Every structure is written in structure tokens, then in C-alpha cells.
Amino acid sequence: LNTVTGAYTYTPNADVINALRANTSEAFTVTLSDNDGSTDTKQLVIAIEAVNDAPLLGGTLHPKTFVENGSPVQVDSDITVTDLEGTSYDGGYISFAVTMHKESLDTLAIASLGGISFEGLHVKYGNTIIGTIDSVLNGENGKELRVHLNENAYSSHVQALARAITFSNASDNFNDAARTVEIKVNDGGNGGET
């Protein structure tokens, strides 16, 4: 508060604001007095609207090498997935798609590792179902692999799932051009995808 002009500046804690899950407000009581002893008190209320931020992807890129007729390779074993709000990804998804030099036999699949497993179309972290593999976008025959997430999926689970994705190609006439795999995550809120 500038005591000469009466102007004020409100500077919120950015980390706290970014982590908001619901709208809130902050109230301040301002008391003014003059040289004659008169005072007046007013309450200043600042409304703060929560915004659902998109999840963040990070980690260190380590290109992988797939050998023809070899075992599937992890797409990204170091990927990190975080969401500032810390809420579940209910209604969101995670997807993987080969976007460069894709072939019809390119396969994106889920390996049982890091606590991730699957049973039919259900994806589990431990014994808890965290999502369902899309019946069309199932990672087979060059298609995108998309997992629809539920209320049990949080950042640590989605990160484990992202690290469990593998690439393979069963062709004996494999095109060895480098593939690019695009990873998208939507947390189910209105923050969009990353």
C-alpha cells in the first residue's frame, strides 16, 4: 500500500495460485485515519479464479534403438508427468503416436513394468485400474495408442504408464528410418493437452 497515493499492489504466491483446485478469495482489512483522529475501515476482497493447467511432460531424451526382429524397446524410460493441481486425470487420456516414418506394422504397446500391467483393455497400476485402452486407437498396425484415464489415475501412475510404452515392428523388411513418437497427455480438466 502506498501511503501517499493510496494505490496498492497485490502479488499472489504463484506456486499456490497455480496449484488451486477451486476458486477462492483473499480479504484484507484497510483502516485509514487522518490527522484529526477520524478513521474509516473497509474490507478489500480479491477473487481468485482457479484455472486447470495442462499437465507437464519432462525428462531427459535418450534415443532408443530397435533391432529388426528384436524385442520391443521402451519409448521413453525417463519421461516425467506432473500436474500442478495434483488431482486425478479422470476423463483425460495419454496417447502415443508414431508421427515420422510410420509403417503399417509399427506397434506401440504397454509392457508390464514399473507397477503397470494390463488385463484385456484395462490398464492397472498395482491392482488398481487406472484406465482403458481405446478399442480403435490400440497401438496396433501403425495406429496411435490411447489410454482413457479414470479417477484412480494420478501423475505418478500416468508417469509409470508413460514409461511402460514400447515400440516394435514385426516386419522382416523393416524400414530403419528413425521414428518420432509424439506423446500427449490430457488431465481431464479444461487445461488442454500437453
Backbone as a ProteinNet text record, in pm:
[ID]
protein_1_A
[PRIMARY]
LNTVTGAYTYTPNADVINALRANTSEAFTVTLSDNDGSTDTKQLVIAIEAVNDAPLLGGTLHPKTFVENGSPVQVDSDITVTDLEGTSYDGGYISFAVTMHKESLDTLAIASLGGISFEGLHVKYGNTIIGTIDSVLNGENGKELRVHLNENAYSSHVQALARAITFSNASDNFNDAARTVEIKVNDGGNGGET
[TERTIARY]
84.8	0	89.3	66.5	140.1	64.1	124.7	56.1	36.8	109.2	95	-19.3	-23.2	-123.2	-244.7	-230.8	-340.7	-345.3	-255.3	-251.5	-198	-246.4	-199.1	-163.8	-78.6	-39.6	-61.2	-126	-147.5	-60	33.1	121.8	100	26.3	-1	121.1	120.1	222.1	191.5	275.8	249	234.1	314.6	305	170.3	124.2	-4.9	-118.3	-112.2	-216.3	-223.4	-108.8	-106.9	-160.7	-153.5	-199.3	-345.3	-415	-554.4	-641.4	-730.4	-825.3	-964.2	-989.9	-1121.7	-1103.6	-1204.5	-1199.9	-1193.5	-1129.3	-1115.6	-1107.8	-1088.3	-1070	-979.6	-923.5	-844	-901.9	-912.1	-969.2	-865.9	-865	-774.7	-856.8	-827.3	-894.1	-799.9	-851.4	-772.6	-836.7	-756.3	-804.1	-730.3	-806	-748.1	-778.4	-683.2	-706.5	-643.7	-703.8	-647.2	-588.1	-533.7	-467.5	-565.6	-695.6	-794.9	-847.1	-795.7	-838.1	-955.5	-1006.1	-1115.3	-1057.8	-1130.3	-1086.6	-1202.4	-1165.3	-1263.3	-1199.6	-1276.4	-1226.4	-1308.4	-1240.8	-1305	-1235.9	-1313.5	-1254.9	-1238.8	-1121.2	-1089.2	-1087.3	-1169.5	-1176.7	-1127.4	-1033.2	-979.1	-1023.3	-1101.1	-1147.4	-1037.6	-1011	-907.8	-974.5	-967.5	-1030.1	-928.7	-962.3	-875	-883	-769.2	-762.1	-693.6	-749.6	-688.5	-573.6	-451.8	-333.5	-313	-262.9	-232.6	-118.1	-115	-3.5	127.9	236.5	369.8	446.5	509.6	597	740.7	827.4	968.7	1054.1	1179.5	1274.1	1384.8	1475.3	1589.9	1568.9	1585.2	1565.9	1684.7	1655.5	1756.9	1705.6	1750.3	1702.1	1725.2	1627.7	1633.4	1658	1713.9	1739.4	1660.3	1576.4	1502.7	1574.6	1598.7	1666.1	1560.9	1568.4	1473	1461.8	1336.3	1304.5	1347.6	1377.9	1420.7	1303.9	1338.5	1238.2	1192	1068.7	1021	1112.1	1122.8	1204.5	1113.6	1150.1	1075.9	1089.8	980.7	983.1	1058.9	1028.5	1094	1093.1	1204.3	1212.9	1235.2	1260	1287.7	1182.5	1073.4	973.1	914.2	885.7	817.2	682.6	583.6	449.4	406.7	375.9	329.4	208.1	129.5	12.6	6.2	7.2	14.3	-100.6	-219.1	-333.8	-327.6	-260	-248.6	-375.5	-469.5	-594.7	-584.8	-687.6	-686.4	-705	-671.5	-681	-812.8	-913.9	-1043.2	-1098.4	-1132	-1183.6	-1075.1	-949.7	-837.9	-783.2	-668.6	-606	-456.3	-387.4	-247.9	-240.7	-170.3	-161.8	-19.2	10.6	141.4	115.3	185.4	166.3	299.2	329.5	446.3	408.1	485.4	449.2	546.1	661.4	757.4	807.1	800.5	845.4	763.4	636.4	548.1	525.9	522.8	490.3	369.2	302.2	178.7	200.9	320.2	345.4	409.4	425.6	474	371.3	419.5	331.6	376.1	282	303.4	222	286.3	219.5	258.3	189.6	216.6	289	406.2	481.8	443.4	455.2	430.6	559.3	571.1	688.8	657.7	733.9	716.5	581.8	522.3	391.8	275.6	303.7	198.3	176.6	51	13.6	-120	-164.5	-295.4	-362.9	-493.9	-578	-688.6	-682.6	-776.4	-748.8	-849.1	-830.7	-803.5	-809.2	-789.3	-640.5	-598.7	-461	-459.5	-364	-357.1	-224.6	-232.2	-112.8	-128.4	-40	-60.8	-186.3	-279.3	-405.2	-520.7	-491.8	-595.9	-603	-723.3	-742.9	-735	-643.8	-627.3	-675.7	-707.3	-752.6	-789.6	-834.5	-878.8	-817.3	-762.8	-706.1	-820.3	-806.2	-906.3	-920	-1042.3	-1063.2	-1021.1	-1013.6	-969.8	-824.9	-795.5	-658.5	-581.4	-548.7	-490.9	-341.6	-277	-132.8	-91.1	-185.4	-153.2	-158.1	-77.9	-79	-60.4	34.2	67.3	-27	-125.2	-220.8	-163.7	-220.5	-193.2	-235.5	-166.5	-207.7	-263.2	-391.3	-455.2	-513.7	-484.8	-542.8	-629.3	-757.2	-851.5	-836.3	-809.1	-778.3	-902.8	-899	-1014.1	-975.8	-1067.9	-1048.4	-935.1	-883.5	-772.3	-635.5	-632.8	-506.7	-458.2	-342.5	-276.4	-141.6	-71.4	53.4	151.8	172.6	270.6	229.4	99.2	51.1	65.7	29.9	39.2	185.6	274.3	417.6	465.5	424.4	463.3	411.1	287.7	231.9	311.9	345	422.7	557.6	617.9	747.9	735.7	614.8	593.6	557.3	551.5	514.2	634.1	609.6	716.1	684	790.3	779.5	835.6	769.7	823.4	765.8	822.7	774.6	810.9	710.1	730.6	775.2	798.9	833.2	974.9	991.2	1125.4	1186.3	1106.6	1153.4	1134.5	1195.4	1177.9	1249.5	1180.1	1241.7	1314.3	1444.8	1522.5	1532.3	1448.4	1447	1400.9	1461.5	1427.2	1280.6	1215.9	1076.2	1069.9	968.5	937.5	806.2	804.7	682.4	634.2	510.4	450.4	370.2	391.3	322.1	232.1	104.7	9.5	-56.4	-77.8	-146.4	-253.6	-371.9	-481.3	-526.5	-534.8	-566.4	-716.1	-800.4	-943.8	-1007.6	-926.2	-978.7	-986.9	-1001.4	-1011.7	-878.3	-768.6	-637.3	-575.2	-644.6	-591.4	-493.4	-422.1	-326.7	-185.5	-93.4	48.3	114.4
-117	0	123.2	211	336.4	437.1	478.9	567.4	708.6	746.5	880.3	882.9	783.3	785.1	698.6	604.6	512.9	394.3	389.1	276.5	153	38.2	-86.5	-184.6	-277.7	-384.1	-516.6	-609.5	-743.3	-839.4	-906.9	-1001.7	-1139.1	-1225.7	-1358.2	-1449.8	-1554.7	-1658.6	-1742.8	-1735.3	-1801.4	-1952.5	-2016.8	-2161.6	-2200.9	-2123.8	-2152.5	-2129.1	-2019.9	-1989	-2097.5	-2142.1	-2244.9	-2378.2	-2404.3	-2531.9	-2528.6	-2417.6	-2408.2	-2512	-2572.7	-2669.2	-2608.6	-2500.3	-2436.4	-2285.9	-2211.1	-2065.4	-2031.7	-1921.5	-1878.2	-1725.7	-1669.5	-1524.6	-1495.5	-1377.3	-1328.5	-1195.3	-1174	-1049.8	-976.4	-845.4	-758.5	-646.5	-612.5	-500.2	-381.3	-271.3	-149.3	-43	14.2	120.4	248.4	353.7	483.6	580.6	664.9	768.6	898.8	1009.7	1139.2	1205.2	1322.7	1392.9	1440.9	1441.4	1486	1371.1	1246.5	1131.5	1054.8	1095.1	1021.5	898.4	786.8	663.9	604.2	525	450.2	316.8	211.8	76.8	16.4	-42.4	-111.9	-245.5	-339.4	-468.9	-478.3	-517.3	-536.3	-686.9	-734	-876.4	-895.3	-984.1	-1015.6	-1157.4	-1169.9	-1300.5	-1364.5	-1490.7	-1564.1	-1682.6	-1684.1	-1790.8	-1899.7	-2021.5	-2135.8	-2170.5	-2202.8	-2244	-2379	-2471.6	-2602.9	-2595.4	-2605.6	-2602.3	-2739.7	-2739.4	-2864.9	-2936.2	-3069.4	-3143.4	-3105.9	-3130.6	-3100.3	-3229.2	-3237.9	-3351.2	-3305.8	-3391.9	-3357.4	-3482.4	-3465.4	-3576.4	-3551.7	-3645.2	-3637.4	-3732.4	-3682	-3763.7	-3856.4	-3985	-4086	-4167.7	-4137.8	-4214.4	-4364	-4442.3	-4588	-4649.3	-4769.2	-4840.9	-4969.9	-4985.3	-5110.4	-5189	-5316.8	-5404.5	-5492.5	-5503.7	-5585.9	-5724.3	-5769.6	-5897.6	-5902.4	-5787.2	-5781.9	-5762.3	-5755.1	-5732.3	-5587	-5562.6	-5423.9	-5338	-5209.6	-5116.9	-5010.7	-4969.5	-4862.1	-4735.2	-4662.4	-4536.8	-4431.2	-4416.6	-4314.5	-4359.5	-4411.8	-4465.7	-4357.7	-4234.1	-4125.3	-4014.4	-4032.7	-3927.2	-3895.7	-3768.6	-3729	-3667	-3690.1	-3635.1	-3571	-3442.4	-3373	-3287.9	-3260	-3173.9	-3084.3	-2954.7	-2859.2	-2872.7	-2910.5	-2920.4	-3042.9	-3148.5	-3269.3	-3351.5	-3327.2	-3402.2	-3521.3	-3605	-3722.2	-3678.5	-3767.9	-3743.1	-3797.7	-3810.3	-3865.5	-3792.8	-3870	-3811.7	-3770	-3783.4	-3748	-3869.4	-3851.7	-3961.6	-3937.8	-4043.8	-4034.1	-4107.4	-4048	-4111.5	-4105.6	-4203.4	-4216.3	-4243.6	-4171.3	-4190.5	-4173.5	-4265.3	-4251.1	-4146.3	-4037.3	-3927.1	-3909.8	-3976.1	-3963.5	-4101.6	-4131.8	-4258.9	-4377.1	-4353.7	-4459.4	-4565.3	-4691.2	-4803.7	-4876.8	-4953.3	-5021.1	-5126	-5179.3	-5279.8	-5221	-5089.4	-5027.1	-5052.8	-5094.3	-5127.1	-5053.9	-4986	-4924.1	-5005.1	-5052.5	-5141.6	-5104.2	-5167.1	-5144.9	-5266.2	-5242.5	-5350.1	-5357.1	-5474.4	-5491	-5457.8	-5332.2	-5289.1	-5163.3	-5138.6	-5018.2	-5010.4	-5125.9	-5127.5	-5130.6	-5117.8	-5116.7	-5256.9	-5291.7	-5415.8	-5390.4	-5486.7	-5471.8	-5607.5	-5601.1	-5719.9	-5688.8	-5749.4	-5711.7	-5568.3	-5482.2	-5341.2	-5256.3	-5316.1	-5242.6	-5228.9	-5105.2	-5077.6	-5061.3	-5129.4	-5126	-5068.6	-5001.5	-4966.1	-5042.9	-5138.7	-5231	-5311.3	-5314.4	-5385.8	-5293.7	-5165.9	-5066.9	-5031.9	-5038.7	-4999.7	-4847.5	-4797.4	-4652.6	-4604.1	-4696.9	-4655.8	-4772.4	-4737.3	-4836.2	-4803.4	-4905.5	-4887.9	-4864.4	-4763.5	-4734.1	-4855	-4892.9	-5012.8	-4992.9	-4869.8	-4842	-4793.9	-4694.9	-4642.1	-4727.5	-4849.3	-4950.1	-4973.1	-4891.1	-4901.7	-5006.1	-5079.2	-5185.8	-5133.9	-5197.9	-5167.6	-5019.7	-4956	-4816.7	-4716.4	-4763.5	-4672.3	-4610.8	-4496.6	-4431.8	-4526.8	-4519.2	-4590.6	-4487	-4502.4	-4407.5	-4484.9	-4434.7	-4491.3	-4383.6	-4414.6	-4324.6	-4344.3	-4236.4	-4243.6	-4223.5	-4278.4	-4266.6	-4196.2	-4196.6	-4124.8	-4180.9	-4298.9	-4358.2	-4318	-4247.4	-4211.3	-4074.8	-4073.9	-3950.3	-3942	-3830.5	-3807.5	-3922.4	-3976.7	-4085.1	-4209.3	-4236.1	-4352.2	-4329.6	-4207.5	-4174.9	-4175.1	-4128	-4132.1	-4276.4	-4364.2	-4505.6	-4566.3	-4531.1	-4580.6	-4528.5	-4400.9	-4343.3	-4413.1	-4451.4	-4520.6	-4666.4	-4721.4	-4862.1	-4881.8	-4775	-4786.3	-4834.2	-4931.7	-4988.2	-4972.6	-4979.7	-4977	-5107.8	-5161.2	-5277.2	-5276.9	-5364	-5381	-5523.7	-5603.6	-5745.9	-5773.3	-5671.1	-5689.8	-5743.9	-5829.5	-5874.7	-5778.5	-5683.1	-5582.2	-5445.9	-5430.5	-5315.7	-5193	-5079.8	-4953.8	-4898.8	-4884.5	-4844.1	-4692.4	-4616.2	-4470.9	-4441.6	-4342.4	-4306.8	-4268	-4315.7	-4282.5	-4170	-4088.3	-3989.1	-4030.1	-4037.5	-4072.5	-3948.1	-3907.5	-3792.6	-3843.3	-3779.4	-3816.5	-3700	-3730.4	-3628.3	-3673.7	-3578	-3607.6	-3501.5	-3546.7	-3457.6	-3502.3	-3408.4	-3445.2	-3451.4	-3436.8	-3444.7	-3311.4	-3211.1	-3077.9	-2997.8	-2868.2	-2782.3	-2720	-2774.7	-2717.9	-2759.4	-2845.5	-2889.7	-3003.6	-3033.5	-3142.6	-3090.3	-3172.9	-3139.1	-3235.6
0	0	0	-93.3	-98.6	-12.8	99.5	194.2	140	37.5	-20.3	-121.6	-211.6	-318.9	-288.3	-197.2	-168.3	-263.6	-359.8	-454.2	-382.6	-424.2	-365.5	-476.8	-442.6	-533.9	-462.5	-529.2	-474.7	-553.1	-487.1	-551.8	-489.2	-557.1	-500.1	-512.1	-432.4	-440.4	-564.4	-665.5	-793.4	-778.9	-694.8	-676.8	-617.8	-520.8	-458.5	-558	-631.4	-729.9	-837.1	-887.4	-991.9	-943.5	-815	-760.2	-715	-734	-690.3	-759.2	-682.4	-737.2	-750.9	-677.8	-680.4	-664	-707.3	-689.8	-541.5	-510	-371.6	-369.8	-253.5	-242.9	-123.6	-125.9	-13.1	28.1	160	211.2	295.6	280.8	356.4	417.7	539.6	604.3	599.7	546.8	533.4	623.6	712.5	800.7	766.8	742.9	710.4	823.8	852.6	954.4	907.2	952.6	915.7	1040.1	1024.5	1135.1	1241.6	1212.5	1309.4	1395.1	1372.9	1452.4	1394.6	1280.2	1216.4	1147	1154.2	1086.9	1008.3	910.7	833.2	798.3	806.9	779.3	666.2	571.9	459.6	439.7	390.2	358.3	207.5	164.3	23.1	-2.8	-94.3	-126.5	-269.6	-285.6	-418.4	-453.1	-559	-605.8	-691.2	-665.7	-739.8	-808.1	-939.9	-1017.4	-1048.1	-1008.9	-1036.5	-1185	-1244.1	-1383.1	-1387.1	-1460.3	-1471.3	-1570.5	-1520.2	-1606	-1669.7	-1791.2	-1859.8	-1787.5	-1794.4	-1733.8	-1800.9	-1730.3	-1782.4	-1806.7	-1922.5	-1955.2	-1947.1	-1896	-1885.8	-1890.9	-1852.3	-1853.5	-1952.8	-1958.1	-2047.9	-2164.2	-2285.4	-2404.4	-2425.8	-2437.3	-2467.4	-2586.4	-2707.8	-2823.2	-2803.9	-2846.1	-2833.2	-2969.9	-2970.8	-3094.9	-3095.4	-3196	-3215.6	-3323.5	-3297.4	-3393	-3459.7	-3593.9	-3667.7	-3604.9	-3586.8	-3522.6	-3376.3	-3319.9	-3180.5	-3085.5	-2959.4	-2854.5	-2858.4	-2813.3	-2805.9	-2718.3	-2750.6	-2671.5	-2608.8	-2487.5	-2422.2	-2504.1	-2520	-2593.9	-2514.7	-2385.3	-2303.2	-2156.9	-2112.1	-1975.8	-1870.2	-1912.1	-1817.6	-1818.4	-1890.7	-1900.3	-1762.1	-1739.1	-1616.6	-1654.3	-1568.8	-1588.7	-1457.2	-1462.3	-1342.1	-1376.6	-1274.5	-1290.7	-1168.5	-1189.2	-1078.8	-979.8	-1028.5	-938.2	-848.1	-892.2	-810.8	-803.6	-894.5	-893.9	-989	-987.8	-1075.9	-1221.4	-1310.8	-1454.2	-1510.2	-1424.7	-1463	-1586.2	-1688.9	-1812.9	-1910.3	-1871.9	-1959.2	-2031.5	-2092.2	-2165.3	-2178	-2214.7	-2257.1	-2390.4	-2486.6	-2618.1	-2671.5	-2755.3	-2819.6	-2966.9	-3053.5	-3197.6	-3269.3	-3359.7	-3446.2	-3549.8	-3554.7	-3644.3	-3760.3	-3754	-3863.6	-3903.3	-4032.6	-4090	-4039.6	-4011.4	-3961.2	-4068.5	-4024.1	-4111.5	-4056.7	-4141.3	-4101	-3992.2	-3978.4	-3874.5	-3748.4	-3744	-3620.4	-3510.5	-3395.7	-3284	-3158.9	-3096.2	-2966	-2866.4	-2760.9	-2666.1	-2523.5	-2429.4	-2287.8	-2232.3	-2174.7	-2110.4	-1963	-1906.1	-1762.9	-1688.8	-1649.4	-1574.1	-1494.9	-1390.6	-1308.9	-1239.1	-1209.9	-1144.8	-1241.5	-1371.8	-1474.1	-1529.4	-1547.5	-1614.4	-1683.9	-1761.2	-1823.8	-1832.2	-1833.1	-1838.6	-1937.6	-2056	-2161.8	-2201.9	-2194.6	-2226.9	-2102.8	-1983.4	-1858.3	-1825.1	-1797	-1757.2	-1605.6	-1540.9	-1394.9	-1347	-1231.9	-1155.1	-1025.7	-1002.7	-891	-921.8	-829.7	-851	-886.2	-908.5	-933.3	-1081.1	-1137.3	-1277	-1285.3	-1371.2	-1388.3	-1524.5	-1613.1	-1744.9	-1833.3	-1954.1	-2051.8	-2187.6	-2251.6	-2385.7	-2484.1	-2569.1	-2671.1	-2763.9	-2796.4	-2878.1	-3023.8	-3070.9	-3208	-3208.4	-3123.4	-3114.5	-3013.9	-3059.7	-2970.7	-2991.2	-3073.5	-3095.2	-3196.7	-3253	-3348.5	-3491.7	-3578	-3722	-3752.5	-3684.3	-3710.1	-3646.3	-3569.6	-3507.9	-3379.3	-3346.5	-3217.7	-3105.6	-2991.3	-2870.5	-2774.6	-2737.5	-2646	-2528.5	-2408	-2286.6	-2223.2	-2206	-2139.8	-1989.3	-1917.5	-1775	-1689.7	-1566.7	-1477.6	-1347.4	-1251.9	-1125	-1039.5	-1072.4	-996.7	-1051.1	-1163	-1229.7	-1181.8	-1118.4	-1074.9	-1146.3	-1130.8	-1204.6	-1193.7	-1073.8	-1058.2	-1136.6	-1144.7	-1220	-1370.2	-1414	-1556.9	-1599.9	-1513.4	-1543.7	-1558.4	-1467	-1476.4	-1606.2	-1643.9	-1769.8	-1888.6	-1888	-1998.7	-2014.6	-1903.1	-1908.2	-1951.7	-1949	-1983.9	-2131.2	-2209.2	-2350.6	-2432.3	-2519.9	-2603.1	-2751.8	-2831.9	-2978	-3031.6	-3133.5	-3205.7	-3347.3	-3432.5	-3568.7	-3608.3	-3647.2	-3675.9	-3819	-3897.4	-4038.3	-4056	-4157	-4196.5	-4298.5	-4343.5	-4437.7	-4372.6	-4259.4	-4171	-4225.6	-4234.2	-4273.7	-4151.4	-4160.6	-4042.3	-4024.1	-4093.9	-4073.3	-3930.6	-3868.8	-3729.9	-3719.4	-3614.2	-3587.4	-3484.6	-3495.1	-3393	-3329.7	-3197.7	-3126.1	-3051.5	-3080.6	-3014	-2894.7	-2779.8	-2657.2	-2617.4	-2590.8	-2546.8	-2417.4	-2327.3	-2202.1	-2180.4	-2142.9	-2105.3	-1967.1	-1871.6	-1733.4	-1705	-1808	-1787.3	-1753.3	-1728	-1699.2	-1827.2	-1813.3	-1931.1	-1967.8	-1915.9	-1940.8	-2073	-2147.5	-2275.1	-2258.7	-2366.6	-2362.9	-2376.8	-2332	-2341.6	-2437.3
[MASK]
++++++++++++++++++++++++++++++++++++++++++++++++++++++++++++++++++++++++++++++++++++++++++++++++++++++++++++++++++++++++++++++++++++++++++++++++++++++++++++++++++++++++++++++++++++++++++++++++++

